[in-house]
Amino acid sequence: MKNTQARFREAGSFIAGLLIGLSIVVGMCAMTVADPSDWQNILWVFGALIVLALGLALQVVATTKPRYRRPIDPELGALPIRFMES
């Protein structure tokens, strides 16, 4: 059974791919019927750019490696907090 982080990466990558593809399709459809005087087509194009940015951001988040913390050496234990001597 996979852990939740692996599932999130797979699902996030899949959804990011869908958003990127959707933004390309919407942008191309809006540009094929583009009329320079029609303000709705301009909104579709800008909406496609926003969806593309969201998809790319989600892809970056889903594919970055998690940062692993170095384990503290159990032999050393916790180091005491001290004030710096001047």
Secondary structure, 3 states (H helix, E strand, C coil): CCCHHHHHHHHHHHHHHHHHHHHHHHHHHHHHCCCCCCHHHHHHHHHHHHHHHHHHHHHHHHHCCCCCCCCCCCCCCCCCCCCCCC
